[in-house]
Amino acid sequence: MKNAFIAFLGTIGFGSFASSVYTILDQSYDLIVIDETETPLGAGPVGANYYVFAVCIVALAALVASFALWFTRRNFYKKRLLELREKAGINDKGVPFSIKEIREAIEEVEANLSAVMM
């Protein structure tokens, strides 16, 4: 079958291609079985279980990311509240701790500003 295919390719003008195909089809492979032994210097301490350590590290990373997100959002609303207070002429620099309270303070100052402008 292989020889017929190669002969067909040679007759239609693909001689170099036919020889490449024949080389690929004619190759064989060697199977090497590697024993399942311990790899020297490949493992850590025997019997070490890093599952709990890895879960703790991932939880800590998630906590740090959540805090960074909260802190960034809080600073955005804090900046907005202080700008609105400055426009309204309020000199109070105290800002609530939670984002919800800052939003409520922003709504209050915006309501006061819109009432003054009317």
Buried (B, 14 or more C-beta within 10 A) or exposed (E): EEEEEBEEBBEEEBEEEBEEBBEEEEEEEEEEEEEEEEEEEEEEEEEEEEEEEEEEEEEEEEEEEEEEEEEEEBEEBBEBBBEBBEEEEEEEEEBBEEBEEBBEBBEEBBEBBEEEEE
